[in-house]
């Protein structure tokens, strides 16, 4: 009701160009979602490593919020924290 999917009005070439332009964003979101999930549900190795890295970066202790489809604005909140904790995210993913 009132919502229009503009992709329906695009030609095949335009849709392919759009998908190609947003592919890097989708890839980053997928990686951050995976990191947040693995840290949160790893009570042993990853969670301890995450807490040590966060502390070494001088940041307050916190895990990355999970992106939940049914929770409004959870993608934004996940990205907001990931940006604030960018150094910790880079350290925990180094070499992976």
N, CA, C and O atoms as CSV, one atom per row, in Angstrom:
chain,resi,resn,atom,element,x,y,z
A,1,UNK,N,N,0.834,-1.181,0.000
A,1,UNK,CA,C,0.000,0.000,0.000
A,1,UNK,C,C,0.872,1.235,0.000
A,1,UNK,O,O,1.433,1.593,1.036
A,2,UNK,N,N,0.997,1.886,-1.124
A,2,UNK,CA,C,1.790,3.090,-1.224
A,2,UNK,C,C,3.279,2.853,-1.465
A,2,UNK,O,O,4.006,3.798,-1.769
A,3,UNK,N,N,3.748,1.609,-1.335
A,3,UNK,CA,C,5.153,1.306,-1.555
A,3,UNK,C,C,5.348,0.846,-2.995
A,3,UNK,O,O,4.577,0.041,-3.518
A,4,UNK,N,N,6.381,1.367,-3.615
A,4,UNK,CA,C,6.682,1.010,-4.995
A,4,UNK,C,C,8.114,0.498,-5.055
A,4,UNK,O,O,9.031,1.147,-4.552
A,5,UNK,N,N,8.302,-0.641,-5.657
A,5,UNK,CA,C,9.639,-1.165,-5.874
A,5,UNK,C,C,10.128,-0.608,-7.203
A,5,UNK,O,O,9.693,-1.038,-8.271
A,6,UNK,N,N,11.032,0.348,-7.120
A,6,UNK,CA,C,11.508,1.026,-8.321
A,6,UNK,C,C,12.266,0.097,-9.249
A,6,UNK,O,O,12.410,0.394,-10.435
A,7,UNK,N,N,12.753,-1.022,-8.733
A,7,UNK,CA,C,13.458,-1.979,-9.583
A,7,UNK,C,C,12.521,-2.589,-10.621
A,7,UNK,O,O,12.963,-2.990,-11.697
A,8,UNK,N,N,11.225,-2.662,-10.301
A,8,UNK,CA,C,10.259,-3.201,-11.257
A,8,UNK,C,C,10.166,-2.338,-12.512
A,8,UNK,O,O,9.829,-2.824,-13.591
A,9,UNK,N,N,10.466,-1.061,-12.355
A,9,UNK,CA,C,10.369,-0.134,-13.480
A,9,UNK,C,C,11.683,0.011,-14.240
A,9,UNK,O,O,11.750,0.730,-15.237
A,10,UNK,N,N,12.723,-0.666,-13.774
A,10,UNK,CA,C,14.035,-0.585,-14.422
A,10,UNK,C,C,14.171,-1.645,-15.496
A,10,UNK,O,O,13.530,-2.696,-15.457
A,11,UNK,N,N,15.023,-1.335,-16.450
A,11,UNK,CA,C,15.369,-2.328,-17.460
A,11,UNK,C,C,16.386,-3.300,-16.891
A,11,UNK,O,O,16.932,-3.076,-15.810
A,12,UNK,N,N,16.640,-4.371,-17.614
A,12,UNK,CA,C,17.572,-5.403,-17.151
A,12,UNK,C,C,18.975,-4.831,-16.915
A,12,UNK,O,O,19.622,-5.154,-15.919
A,13,UNK,N,N,19.435,-3.986,-17.830
A,13,UNK,CA,C,20.767,-3.382,-17.681
A,13,UNK,C,C,20.843,-2.488,-16.449
A,13,UNK,O,O,21.847,-2.491,-15.737
A,14,UNK,N,N,19.793,-1.730,-16.201
A,14,UNK,CA,C,19.765,-0.851,-15.032
A,14,UNK,C,C,19.775,-1.663,-13.730
A,14,UNK,O,O,20.452,-1.296,-12.770
A,15,UNK,N,N,19.024,-2.761,-13.705
A,15,UNK,CA,C,19.005,-3.623,-12.510
A,15,UNK,C,C,20.369,-4.245,-12.259
A,15,UNK,O,O,20.823,-4.312,-11.117
A,16,UNK,N,N,21.018,-4.695,-13.309
A,16,UNK,CA,C,22.356,-5.275,-13.166
A,16,UNK,C,C,23.357,-4.236,-12.667
A,16,UNK,O,O,24.208,-4.541,-11.831
A,17,UNK,N,N,23.256,-3.016,-13.176
A,17,UNK,CA,C,24.137,-1.937,-12.741
A,17,UNK,C,C,23.883,-1.603,-11.263
A,17,UNK,O,O,24.825,-1.385,-10.502
A,18,UNK,N,N,22.625,-1.565,-10.872
A,18,UNK,CA,C,22.276,-1.303,-9.475
A,18,UNK,C,C,22.831,-2.398,-8.566
A,18,UNK,O,O,23.445,-2.103,-7.540
A,19,UNK,N,N,22.620,-3.646,-8.936
A,19,UNK,CA,C,23.126,-4.769,-8.134
A,19,UNK,C,C,24.643,-4.731,-8.019
A,19,UNK,O,O,25.191,-5.000,-6.950
A,20,UNK,N,N,25.325,-4.398,-9.114
A,20,UNK,CA,C,26.786,-4.310,-9.086
A,20,UNK,C,C,27.251,-3.183,-8.173
A,20,UNK,O,O,28.269,-3.311,-7.493
A,21,UNK,N,N,26.502,-2.074,-8.156
A,21,UNK,CA,C,26.916,-0.934,-7.338
A,21,UNK,C,C,26.678,-1.164,-5.848
A,21,UNK,O,O,27.386,-0.587,-5.024
A,22,UNK,N,N,25.695,-1.996,-5.480
A,22,UNK,CA,C,25.428,-2.231,-4.062
A,22,UNK,C,C,26.060,-3.520,-3.536
A,22,UNK,O,O,25.966,-3.812,-2.344
A,23,UNK,N,N,26.696,-4.286,-4.409
A,23,UNK,CA,C,27.331,-5.543,-3.995
A,23,UNK,C,C,28.377,-5.340,-2.890
A,23,UNK,O,O,28.400,-6.124,-1.942
A,24,UNK,N,N,29.248,-4.315,-2.973
A,24,UNK,CA,C,30.226,-4.129,-1.890
A,24,UNK,C,C,29.570,-3.833,-0.537
A,24,UNK,O,O,30.060,-4.272,0.503
A,25,UNK,N,N,28.484,-3.103,-0.557
A,25,UNK,CA,C,27.772,-2.779,0.688
A,25,UNK,C,C,27.173,-4.049,1.285
A,25,UNK,O,O,27.254,-4.272,2.493
A,26,UNK,N,N,26.579,-4.870,0.440
A,26,UNK,CA,C,26.023,-6.137,0.918
A,26,UNK,C,C,27.107,-7.024,1.515
A,26,UNK,O,O,26.884,-7.691,2.525
A,27,UNK,N,N,28.272,-7.030,0.893
A,27,UNK,CA,C,29.377,-7.861,1.383
A,27,UNK,C,C,29.840,-7.400,2.762
A,27,UNK,O,O,30.091,-8.225,3.641
A,28,UNK,N,N,29.954,-6.095,2.955
A,28,UNK,CA,C,30.375,-5.557,4.251
A,28,UNK,C,C,29.342,-5.880,5.318
A,28,UNK,O,O,29.697,-6.301,6.419
A,29,UNK,N,N,28.066,-5.686,5.002
A,29,UNK,CA,C,27.008,-6.002,5.967
A,29,UNK,C,C,27.040,-7.475,6.368
A,29,UNK,O,O,26.876,-7.810,7.541
A,30,UNK,N,N,27.249,-8.334,5.405
A,30,UNK,CA,C,27.316,-9.770,5.693
A,30,UNK,C,C,28.483,-10.084,6.610
A,30,UNK,O,O,28.342,-10.875,7.543
A,31,UNK,N,N,29.626,-9.480,6.359
A,31,UNK,CA,C,30.804,-9.722,7.197
A,31,UNK,C,C,30.579,-9.233,8.622
A,31,UNK,O,O,30.909,-9.935,9.578
A,32,UNK,N,N,30.023,-8.040,8.772
A,32,UNK,CA,C,29.798,-7.498,10.116
A,32,UNK,C,C,28.758,-8.329,10.858
A,32,UNK,O,O,28.911,-8.594,12.050
A,33,UNK,N,N,27.698,-8.742,10.159
A,33,UNK,CA,C,26.692,-9.612,10.789
A,33,UNK,C,C,27.332,-10.900,11.293
A,33,UNK,O,O,27.048,-11.349,12.403
A,34,UNK,N,N,28.186,-11.485,10.483
A,34,UNK,CA,C,28.849,-12.741,10.845
A,34,UNK,C,C,29.752,-12.548,12.060
A,34,UNK,O,O,29.742,-13.366,12.980
A,35,UNK,N,N,30.526,-11.476,12.064
A,35,UNK,CA,C,31.408,-11.193,13.192
A,35,UNK,C,C,30.596,-11.005,14.466
A,35,UNK,O,O,30.922,-11.587,15.501
A,36,UNK,N,N,29.538,-10.193,14.397
A,36,UNK,CA,C,28.707,-9.935,15.579
A,36,UNK,C,C,28.113,-11.225,16.116
A,36,UNK,O,O,28.106,-11.447,17.327
A,37,UNK,N,N,27.615,-12.077,15.233
A,37,UNK,CA,C,26.998,-13.338,15.648
A,37,UNK,C,C,28.030,-14.255,16.301
A,37,UNK,O,O,27.782,-14.823,17.365
A,38,UNK,N,N,29.181,-14.395,15.661
A,38,UNK,CA,C,30.195,-15.318,16.173
A,38,UNK,C,C,30.751,-14.867,17.515
A,38,UNK,O,O,30.988,-15.695,18.394
A,39,UNK,N,N,30.963,-13.564,17.685
A,39,UNK,CA,C,31.468,-13.061,18.964
A,39,UNK,C,C,30.431,-13.270,20.061
A,39,UNK,O,O,30.755,-13.744,21.149
A,40,UNK,N,N,29.193,-12.916,19.771
A,40,UNK,CA,C,28.140,-13.000,20.781
A,40,UNK,C,C,27.898,-14.428,21.247
A,40,UNK,O,O,27.674,-14.662,22.435
A,41,UNK,N,N,27.940,-15.378,20.331
A,41,UNK,CA,C,27.614,-16.758,20.683
A,41,UNK,C,C,28.844,-17.632,20.920
A,41,UNK,O,O,28.738,-18.859,20.936
A,42,UNK,N,N,30.004,-17.013,21.102
A,42,UNK,CA,C,31.206,-17.761,21.459
A,42,UNK,C,C,31.582,-17.378,22.879
A,42,UNK,O,O,32.247,-16.366,23.101
A,43,UNK,N,N,31.163,-18.175,23.825
A,43,UNK,CA,C,31.422,-17.832,25.224
A,43,UNK,C,C,32.860,-18.127,25.628
A,43,UNK,O,O,33.268,-17.786,26.738
A,44,UNK,N,N,33.623,-18.745,24.760
A,44,UNK,CA,C,34.991,-19.103,25.135
A,44,UNK,C,C,36.015,-18.255,24.406
A,44,UNK,O,O,36.356,-17.171,24.879
A,45,UNK,N,N,36.499,-18.699,23.309
A,45,UNK,CA,C,37.670,-18.093,22.660
A,45,UNK,C,C,37.396,-16.692,22.094
A,45,UNK,O,O,38.068,-15.732,22.474
A,46,UNK,N,N,36.432,-16.571,21.204
A,46,UNK,CA,C,36.213,-15.283,20.527
A,46,UNK,C,C,35.743,-14.187,21.465
A,46,UNK,O,O,36.213,-13.053,21.368
A,47,UNK,N,N,34.825,-14.497,22.372
A,47,UNK,CA,C,34.315,-13.474,23.276
A,47,UNK,C,C,35.431,-12.955,24.183
A,47,UNK,O,O,35.537,-11.750,24.408
A,48,UNK,N,N,36.250,-13.849,24.697
A,48,UNK,CA,C,37.376,-13.421,25.534
A,48,UNK,C,C,38.370,-12.594,24.733
A,48,UNK,O,O,38.858,-11.569,25.209
A,49,UNK,N,N,38.670,-13.038,23.522
A,49,UNK,CA,C,39.590,-12.290,22.663
A,49,UNK,C,C,39.011,-10.910,22.343
A,49,UNK,O,O,39.730,-9.911,22.374
A,50,UNK,N,N,37.723,-10.857,22.038
A,50,UNK,CA,C,37.064,-9.592,21.735
A,50,UNK,C,C,37.185,-8.636,22.924
A,50,UNK,O,O,37.547,-7.472,22.753
A,51,UNK,N,N,36.882,-9.129,24.123
A,51,UNK,CA,C,36.946,-8.276,25.311
A,51,UNK,C,C,38.360,-7.760,25.551
A,51,UNK,O,O,38.535,-6.606,25.941
A,52,UNK,N,N,39.360,-8.588,25.329
A,52,UNK,CA,C,40.756,-8.155,25.495
A,52,UNK,C,C,41.138,-7.104,24.458
A,52,UNK,O,O,41.809,-6.122,24.773
A,53,UNK,N,N,40.710,-7.319,23.237
A,53,UNK,CA,C,41.018,-6.360,22.169
A,53,UNK,C,C,40.338,-5.030,22.434
A,53,UNK,O,O,40.950,-3.974,22.274
A,54,UNK,N,N,39.072,-5.076,22.838
A,54,UNK,CA,C,38.331,-3.847,23.134
A,54,UNK,C,C,39.034,-3.084,24.253
A,54,UNK,O,O,39.193,-1.866,24.176
A,55,UNK,N,N,39.450,-3.798,25.279
A,55,UNK,CA,C,40.150,-3.162,26.398
A,55,UNK,C,C,41.474,-2.551,25.939
A,55,UNK,O,O,41.822,-1.441,26.341
A,56,UNK,N,N,42.211,-3.277,25.095
A,56,UNK,CA,C,43.504,-2.773,24.615
A,56,UNK,C,C,43.336,-1.537,23.724
A,56,UNK,O,O,44.255,-0.728,23.600
A,57,UNK,N,N,42.172,-1.399,23.114
A,57,UNK,CA,C,41.897,-0.220,22.280
A,57,UNK,C,C,41.392,0.959,23.112
A,57,UNK,O,O,41.184,2.052,22.587
A,58,UNK,N,N,41.199,0.730,24.404
A,58,UNK,CA,C,40.728,1.804,25.280
A,58,UNK,C,C,39.248,2.108,25.108
A,58,UNK,O,O,38.803,3.225,25.372
A,59,UNK,N,N,38.498,1.128,24.670
A,59,UNK,CA,C,37.057,1.309,24.461
A,59,UNK,C,C,36.284,0.663,25.602
A,59,UNK,O,O,36.767,-0.286,26.220
A,60,UNK,N,N,35.089,1.169,25.886
A,60,UNK,CA,C,34.279,0.527,26.920
A,60,UNK,C,C,33.842,-0.865,26.473
A,60,UNK,O,O,33.598,-1.078,25.286
A,61,UNK,N,N,33.738,-1.818,27.405
A,61,UNK,CA,C,33.352,-3.179,27.019
A,61,UNK,C,C,31.964,-3.212,26.383
A,61,UNK,O,O,31.006,-2.645,26.908
A,62,UNK,N,N,31.884,-3.878,25.262
A,62,UNK,CA,C,30.614,-3.982,24.534
A,62,UNK,C,C,30.763,-4.984,23.405
A,62,UNK,O,O,31.837,-5.113,22.817
A,63,UNK,N,N,29.692,-5.688,23.105
A,63,UNK,CA,C,29.681,-6.551,21.925
A,63,UNK,C,C,28.927,-5.825,20.819
A,63,UNK,O,O,28.160,-4.896,21.073
A,64,UNK,N,N,29.158,-6.263,19.602
A,64,UNK,CA,C,28.435,-5.671,18.472
A,64,UNK,C,C,26.982,-6.121,18.528
A,64,UNK,O,O,26.712,-7.312,18.677
A,65,UNK,N,N,26.041,-5.185,18.410
A,65,UNK,CA,C,24.638,-5.596,18.376
A,65,UNK,C,C,24.359,-6.435,17.138
A,65,UNK,O,O,24.945,-6.210,16.079
A,66,UNK,N,N,23.468,-7.395,17.276
A,66,UNK,CA,C,23.104,-8.228,16.128
A,66,UNK,C,C,22.066,-7.529,15.271
A,66,UNK,O,O,21.231,-6.769,15.761
A,67,UNK,N,N,22.141,-7.803,13.995
A,67,UNK,CA,C,21.153,-7.294,13.038
A,67,UNK,C,C,20.024,-8.304,12.975
A,67,UNK,O,O,20.218,-9.432,12.522
A,68,UNK,N,N,18.843,-7.903,13.430
A,68,UNK,CA,C,17.689,-8.792,13.474
A,68,UNK,C,C,16.626,-8.235,12.530
A,68,UNK,O,O,16.229,-7.076,12.652
A,69,UNK,N,N,16.175,-9.046,11.604
A,69,UNK,CA,C,15.213,-8.576,10.586
A,69,UNK,C,C,13.939,-7.990,11.185
A,69,UNK,O,O,13.382,-7.032,10.648
A,70,UNK,N,N,13.489,-8.549,12.269
A,70,UNK,CA,C,12.219,-8.097,12.844
A,70,UNK,C,C,12.391,-6.959,13.844
A,70,UNK,O,O,11.409,-6.478,14.408
A,71,UNK,N,N,13.623,-6.528,14.067
A,71,UNK,CA,C,13.869,-5.429,14.996
A,71,UNK,C,C,14.204,-4.182,14.204
A,71,UNK,O,O,15.214,-4.121,13.503
A,72,UNK,N,N,13.344,-3.197,14.326
A,72,UNK,CA,C,13.492,-1.966,13.576
A,72,UNK,C,C,14.820,-1.298,13.901
A,72,UNK,O,O,15.187,-1.187,15.071
A,73,UNK,N,N,15.534,-0.859,12.894
A,73,UNK,CA,C,16.756,-0.085,13.013
A,73,UNK,C,C,17.962,-0.873,13.531
A,73,UNK,O,O,18.982,-0.270,13.863
A,74,UNK,N,N,17.871,-2.187,13.607
A,74,UNK,CA,C,18.991,-2.960,14.146
A,74,UNK,C,C,20.207,-2.930,13.218
A,74,UNK,O,O,21.339,-3.019,13.694
A,75,UNK,N,N,20.001,-2.807,11.922
A,75,UNK,CA,C,21.135,-2.712,10.995
A,75,UNK,C,C,21.916,-1.436,11.268
A,75,UNK,O,O,23.146,-1.444,11.310
A,76,UNK,N,N,21.197,-0.353,11.451
A,76,UNK,CA,C,21.841,0.927,11.737
A,76,UNK,C,C,22.629,0.851,13.043
A,76,UNK,O,O,23.776,1.293,13.100
A,77,UNK,N,N,22.030,0.300,14.076
A,77,UNK,CA,C,22.703,0.208,15.374
A,77,UNK,C,C,23.955,-0.656,15.285
A,77,UNK,O,O,24.984,-0.326,15.875
A,78,UNK,N,N,23.867,-1.766,14.544
A,78,UNK,CA,C,25.024,-2.635,14.365
A,78,UNK,C,C,26.157,-1.874,13.671
A,78,UNK,O,O,27.308,-1.945,14.103
A,79,UNK,N,N,25.838,-1.155,12.608
A,79,UNK,CA,C,26.852,-0.401,11.874
A,79,UNK,C,C,27.415,0.752,12.692
A,79,UNK,O,O,28.606,1.053,12.604
A,80,UNK,N,N,26.577,1.391,13.477
A,80,UNK,CA,C,27.021,2.503,14.324
A,80,UNK,C,C,28.081,2.026,15.321
A,80,UNK,O,O,29.118,2.670,15.484
A,81,UNK,N,N,27.820,0.901,15.985
A,81,UNK,CA,C,28.778,0.355,16.946
A,81,UNK,C,C,30.016,-0.163,16.221
A,81,UNK,O,O,31.133,0.017,16.708
A,82,UNK,N,N,29.837,-0.799,15.070
A,82,UNK,CA,C,30.983,-1.310,14.308
A,82,UNK,C,C,31.926,-0.167,13.913
A,82,UNK,O,O,33.144,-0.345,13.921
A,83,UNK,N,N,31.386,0.981,13.576
A,83,UNK,CA,C,32.231,2.124,13.239
A,83,UNK,C,C,32.978,2.649,14.467
A,83,UNK,O,O,34.156,2.994,14.377
A,84,UNK,N,N,32.299,2.710,15.609
A,84,UNK,CA,C,32.946,3.171,16.837
A,84,UNK,C,C,34.037,2.198,17.282
A,84,UNK,O,O,35.050,2.608,17.849
A,85,UNK,N,N,33.826,0.922,17.025
A,85,UNK,CA,C,34.757,-0.123,17.434
A,85,UNK,C,C,35.567,-0.634,16.245
A,85,UNK,O,O,36.001,-1.785,16.231
A,86,UNK,N,N,35.763,0.211,15.267
A,86,UNK,CA,C,36.448,-0.162,14.028
A,86,UNK,C,C,37.823,-0.768,14.294
A,86,UNK,O,O,38.180,-1.783,13.695
A,87,UNK,N,N,38.593,-0.157,15.182
A,87,UNK,CA,C,39.940,-0.676,15.477
A,87,UNK,C,C,39.868,-2.091,16.046
A,87,UNK,O,O,40.658,-2.956,15.669
A,88,UNK,N,N,38.922,-2.324,16.951
A,88,UNK,CA,C,38.773,-3.661,17.551
A,88,UNK,C,C,38.326,-4.676,16.501
A,88,UNK,O,O,38.803,-5.811,16.488
A,89,UNK,N,N,37.415,-4.270,15.625
A,89,UNK,CA,C,36.937,-5.169,14.567
A,89,UNK,C,C,38.096,-5.538,13.642
A,89,UNK,O,O,38.255,-6.700,13.268
A,90,UNK,N,N,38.903,-4.543,13.276
A,90,UNK,CA,C,40.045,-4.807,12.405
A,90,UNK,C,C,41.052,-5.740,13.070
A,90,UNK,O,O,41.617,-6.612,12.412
A,91,UNK,N,N,41.277,-5.563,14.365
A,91,UNK,CA,C,42.227,-6.428,15.069
A,91,UNK,C,C,41.734,-7.867,15.177
A,91,UNK,O,O,42.508,-8.807,14.998
A,92,UNK,N,N,40.448,-8.040,15.469
A,92,UNK,CA,C,39.948,-9.406,15.643
A,92,UNK,C,C,39.841,-10.141,14.320
A,92,UNK,O,O,39.856,-11.372,14.292
A,93,UNK,N,N,39.735,-9.409,13.231
A,93,UNK,CA,C,39.642,-10.043,11.917
A,93,UNK,C,C,40.966,-10.056,11.178
A,93,UNK,O,O,41.024,-10.500,10.032
A,94,UNK,N,N,42.017,-9.586,11.800
A,94,UNK,CA,C,43.333,-9.544,11.139
A,94,UNK,C,C,43.768,-10.954,10.766
A,94,UNK,O,O,43.725,-11.871,11.586
A,95,UNK,N,N,44.183,-11.109,9.528
A,95,UNK,CA,C,44.672,-12.405,9.053
A,95,UNK,C,C,43.570,-13.366,8.675
A,95,UNK,O,O,43.841,-14.545,8.445
A,96,UNK,N,N,42.343,-12.906,8.605
A,96,UNK,CA,C,41.222,-13.793,8.254
A,96,UNK,C,C,40.626,-13.391,6.936
A,96,UNK,O,O,39.673,-14.018,6.473
